[in-house]
């Protein structure tokens, strides 16, 4: 845990060396509760390893073999990958099954991450657009209008309650966005639905 890291010095030798790509690694993501780490490469592959031991799990190729620039891994065992080559987000289960695809060619993505609860996929684009998508289907739930004086979105984070998003822009601005509680309401509805409770 991070608390233990603060008390003890980190080892200078890696715990594990994860391999499986033929070209340079472009992005990585991990989910501790799921116990997985994912890495993507210019070679068009996404490789999964177990987080604790570094054990190889599987390789999932991009549908058209394109270089993967962005990854997001959810606690529900879903992996989203994006490539500018085909201009699409592709959603897979960690078992390797393709679940959904969503074209976004008109505005290349620059950042992709999950909301705090993992139920929403947050994307930012080169034209300063932020979109909230359902992490299970990739359907756009809410698209914010582009920022005044658009600048590429380089970083996104959601508040724990899901009411606010923070967007870091290439021109040095940090914008706070709100969807008036729509994201939090959708998260609550999804949890209630999973529990079998009607609203």
Secondary structure, 3 states (H helix, E strand, C coil): CHHHHHHCCCCCCCCCCCCCCCCCEEEEEEECCCCEEEEEECCCEEEEEECCCCCEEEEEECCCCCCCCEEEECCCCEEEEEECCCCEEEEEECCCCEEEEEECCCCCEEEEEECCCCCEEEEEECCCCEEEEECCCCCEEEECCCCCCCCCEEEEEECCCCCEEEEEECCCCEEEEECCCHHHHHHHHHHHHHHCCCC
